[in-house]
Amino acid sequence: MRNFRQPARPLMSDMLPIGVVEGDRVELVHMPDDPNPIEPGTRGTVTNVHQSVGIIGVRWDNGRGLNLVVGKDIYTKIANDV
């Protein structure tokens, strides 16, 4: 019997440089593909990170909860407010 295994492909998590963890603070620079985007300059707190699919959950300081899409949305990690 032949073994028709697919060649190993890198995991998406190995390709996505997310750079944030739950509790980190971020500031939105640009959100191009959302019909009702968060305003640039808005800050928020990372609530969860789904590295395998490149999604960062954020609770924005303006009360909204809208995910960041790694590779599409532009954001910066900022120092936690003290």
URTA-V379089 format. One line per field, one symbol per residue. ss: DSSP state (H for helix, E for strand, C for the rest). phi: phi as a letter, one per 30 degrees, with the letter a starting at -180 (. if undefined). psi: psi as a letter, one per 30 degrees, with the letter a starting at -180 (. if undefined). Layout:
BEGIN
ss=???
phi=???
psi=???
END
This chain:
BEGIN
ss=CCCCCCCCCCCHHHHCCCCCCCCCEEEEEECCCCCCCCCCCCEEEEEEEECCCCEEEEEECCCCECCEEECCEEEEEECCCC
phi=.dccddddcddeddccddibbejdcbbdcabdccdbdddejdcacdcabcddciccdbcdddjdbbdccdjcdcbbdcdddc
psi=kkjhkkkklkkefffjiegllkflklkkekjegkfilkkkfkllkkflkieffhkjkkjkfgfljklkjkfekklkklkkk.
END
